[in-house]
């Protein structure tokens, strides 16, 4: 049915003529068209209005021709559904006025009926699928339990989320109890996204790297595994454990179809860590998109040569930076889409 | 001459009864005695007054009994000496009103006469050595060229220093020119510190991890190597490339006597990467010092068992956090100092 199913074929490890390409945070601040909507509607209005979700999600498909759409939403809507007050301060990030500070605070985090509390997300998916009209697949997503815990405990963004790490080491039992609640909710939430029609899901463990190998093993890995196990029978799962090169090999056996990697690991090392049966996604340093078209092309081509064409989804190593010029983002996308692998050429000749 | 030369013996790889211990940022905000001085004198007055430098540097030796002192100063004083305006906003970090934005801006960064411009640091070393009175070694330090470039270009702290990364990829020639100036100055600065009497030096490449393996190879490694090569004949050199696990093996051959590691790499993996001829320093997650005495002891003991007693300096994986209770920092230091390795016990019995 899909006109462009490159992403799904890459996730299944099927042969492709070139890798699919999309960009994390592509439905976001770097687009002037998004900025205009941002001036009119506040953050949660944008997330909660199905028509706006559909419009924003489709912007990068319309304007850049990426090979996949990712639903416009935020990882913290799950915390709101769990009874937590979350504010989004434009340009300054999230603020949770009542963070989890003590084990007793975990009791006030409840497992919600996701259909009742997050219905607007599923309606947004329906509206988006209609607007996409089978052009490209739609990726659903959620934050990983550890990353959600980071915000729950810090109450805001942080350069290292040390309060969250300290909480886990100080109160491991309460931390696991909280992570279980988050996992349970996330699984139900992603399953409902699949029912609503997303073609695959990505789990963002944006702060996994801060845990270190031992902390990752304890407080991130088991929950990522549970999510991958529960969702894999429904749809392809992409796990993105940012900064956690030490966790890649363990995640390769989680049931996920793909692992996202950032630019602090080389394609060759990542491949060595995960083996050959799984798709890798990434990993251009988003700062490259602040340079110039030639530099972007050169780095993108080298990246693709290092990953190889199969079992690979071209992307950035983290979200696109807000100050990225649209023309430079387009140069990245087009470089991938115009790529003709040397190997393929020589096979043809 | 030194009453406690454990640090120097560990740096030389000589046998020790137990590892030495100190903490990055130990002469800093977590100490109420430092906070009192902070209320009286602004940041650069504290850095530029030899008596205050001596007093602050000795605080953790007096109050916690650490096995080494590290000079109280800041990595950005070098930029001031190079003609850059640097302000320190209490509680908010550095601010450089005229950051480097274009290649032409590199011309206004000049190589200074370090003796004339940073004389107060060397006087601070003299005053500190007198006050230390041979109790423990004094560690001198500087920021690595890449980390200094980060501040020069961003103009302030950042969660990822993407402007600095983009500058390097966009203007590699200007970036290398700037890094050369910084390296030249840093070498002269550290050599003068050694002449003034420091027993060893540490180079902080706090933002090395943000470069990724390829960027590190280009914009950090060559300059760390130059510094290690120039300083190693004068005194032992410790390199701390925070976040750059991918750079550890290359640094093992730099001539440095020790490599500092953060908590995102396990002691076993770090040892495998650097080999057996070099000392490792680190790597307790500073967030552990926010938990409780038992947790601190347990994690510290496990860390020491993993590193082994020789070729090892106990430390945190990054600077001690400002909110760390003094009693908890002391528990960390004492756990190391009271450590009796199981192996040594069994040899004695």
Interface residues (C-beta under 8 A of the other chain):
Chain A: X157 X159 X160 X162 X163 X165 X166 X169 X170 X209 X210 X212 X213 X214 X215 X243 X245 X246 X262 X263 X264 X265 X266 X269 X285 X286 X287 X288 X290 X291 X292 X295 X299 X317 X318 X321
Chain B: X157 X159 X160 X162 X163 X165 X166 X169 X170 X209 X210 X212 X213 X214 X215 X243 X245 X246 X262 X263 X264 X265 X266 X269 X285 X286 X287 X288 X290 X291 X292 X295 X299 X317 X318 X321
